[in-house]
């Protein structure tokens, strides 16, 4: 069972990424996944594939394509000289090329 509040990236790590999934374009309260590296190379509009590796979920090995909507880098300051870079990424489910083609075909048929 997941915790009520997601864990924080430990202060001893220099960087991290919180990846949030949305259906309506708003930032959810909790991230979908927390990575212990900063994905600086992500840009809005990029496509990513998320592979489910959780055993016993029935979805193990499945891929989900997502489109990056927004990237928000943040620097966290701690007492002393050191800080932490955290990248917040908002993404939405994206259609595969086949699904996009089918959706376009259905829209054209309705028109």
NORHU-V866262 format. One record per residue. N is the residue number from 1. PHI is phi in radians with two decimals (none if undefined). PSI is psi in degrees with one decimal (* if undefined). OMEGA is omega in degrees with one decimal (* if undefined). Layout:
n | phi | psi | omega
N | PHI | PSI | OMEGA
N | PHI | PSI | OMEGA
This chain:
n | phi | psi | omega
1 | none | 136.1 | -179.7
2 | -1.33 | 151.4 | 176.7
3 | -1.15 | 157.6 | 177.1
4 | -1.12 | -44.0 | 176.9
5 | -1.91 | 136.4 | 180.0
6 | -1.18 | 150.8 | 179.7
7 | -1.20 | 155.0 | 176.4
8 | -1.53 | 155.1 | 171.1
9 | -1.21 | 126.7 | -176.0
10 | -1.03 | 143.6 | -178.8
11 | -1.06 | -23.0 | -179.0
12 | -1.31 | -15.2 | 175.4
13 | -1.50 | 138.6 | -176.1
14 | -1.42 | -15.9 | -175.0
15 | -2.72 | 164.0 | 177.8
16 | -2.99 | 165.8 | 178.5
17 | -2.36 | 132.7 | 171.5
18 | -1.86 | 121.4 | 179.2
19 | -1.87 | 119.4 | -178.9
20 | -1.88 | 137.9 | 174.6
21 | -1.87 | 137.6 | -179.1
22 | -2.31 | 153.2 | 173.9
23 | -1.86 | -22.7 | -173.3
24 | -2.14 | 11.2 | 176.7
25 | 1.51 | -1.0 | 178.9
26 | -1.72 | 156.3 | -180.0
27 | -1.35 | 119.9 | 175.9
28 | -1.18 | 163.2 | 179.1
29 | -1.20 | -37.3 | -175.6
30 | -2.08 | 145.1 | 176.6
31 | -1.29 | 155.8 | 175.9
32 | -1.34 | -37.7 | 179.8
33 | -2.66 | 149.1 | 176.4
34 | -2.06 | 126.0 | 179.1
35 | -1.90 | 145.3 | -178.7
36 | -1.64 | 30.4 | 172.2
37 | -2.47 | 151.6 | -178.8
38 | -1.61 | 121.5 | 179.8
39 | -1.57 | 73.1 | -178.2
40 | -1.15 | -26.0 | -174.1
41 | -1.36 | -6.7 | 178.9
42 | -1.21 | 139.6 | 177.5
43 | -2.28 | 153.0 | 177.7
44 | -1.04 | 136.4 | -178.8
45 | 1.65 | -15.2 | 179.6
46 | -1.17 | 151.1 | 174.3
47 | -1.80 | 139.4 | 175.5
48 | -2.20 | 154.7 | 171.5
49 | -1.97 | 126.3 | 175.6
50 | -1.80 | 122.9 | 180.0
51 | -1.81 | 124.7 | -178.5
52 | -1.41 | 117.0 | -179.6
53 | -2.00 | 16.0 | 179.7
54 | -1.41 | 119.7 | 179.3
55 | -1.23 | 149.9 | 174.7
56 | 1.36 | 9.7 | -179.6
57 | -1.70 | -12.2 | -176.3
58 | 1.43 | -8.7 | -179.9
59 | -1.96 | 6.7 | -176.0
60 | -1.00 | 129.2 | 179.6
61 | 1.58 | -9.2 | -179.4
62 | -1.33 | 148.9 | 179.5
63 | -1.90 | 139.1 | 174.3
64 | -2.14 | 125.6 | 176.3
65 | -1.55 | 133.5 | 177.9
66 | -2.29 | 151.0 | 177.0
67 | -1.90 | 132.0 | 179.2
68 | -1.30 | 124.4 | 179.2
69 | -1.69 | -39.4 | -176.2
70 | -2.68 | 144.5 | 177.0
71 | -2.19 | 124.2 | -179.2
72 | -2.16 | 97.3 | 174.4
73 | -1.30 | 145.8 | 179.6
74 | -2.47 | 141.6 | 174.6
75 | -1.88 | 123.7 | 177.3
76 | -1.68 | 134.4 | 179.8
77 | -1.85 | 133.5 | 178.3
78 | -2.06 | 164.7 | 175.9
79 | -1.01 | 139.6 | -178.9
80 | 1.71 | -154.9 | -173.4
81 | -1.58 | -20.5 | -167.4
82 | -1.72 | 154.2 | 177.3
83 | -2.42 | -166.7 | -176.2
84 | -2.52 | 138.3 | 175.5
85 | -1.73 | 126.2 | 178.1
86 | -2.19 | 130.3 | 179.1
87 | -1.89 | 121.4 | 175.4
88 | -1.71 | 126.5 | -175.8
89 | -2.16 | 126.0 | 176.0
90 | -1.82 | 127.2 | -178.3
91 | -2.37 | 155.7 | 177.0
92 | -2.20 | 152.3 | 176.6
93 | -0.99 | 138.2 | 179.9
94 | -2.05 | 146.8 | 178.5
95 | -1.35 | 145.8 | 172.3
96 | -1.22 | 164.0 | 178.0
97 | -0.97 | -37.9 | 179.6
98 | -1.18 | -42.7 | 178.7
99 | -1.14 | -39.7 | 178.9
100 | -1.13 | -40.7 | 178.6
101 | -1.13 | -42.3 | 178.9
102 | -1.14 | -42.1 | 178.7
103 | -1.10 | -40.2 | 177.9
104 | -1.13 | -43.1 | 178.9
105 | -1.06 | -42.9 | 179.2
106 | -1.14 | -39.0 | 177.8
107 | -1.13 | -38.9 | -179.8
108 | -1.19 | -36.0 | 178.4
109 | -1.17 | -35.4 | -179.8
110 | -1.25 | -28.6 | -177.0
111 | -1.31 | * | *
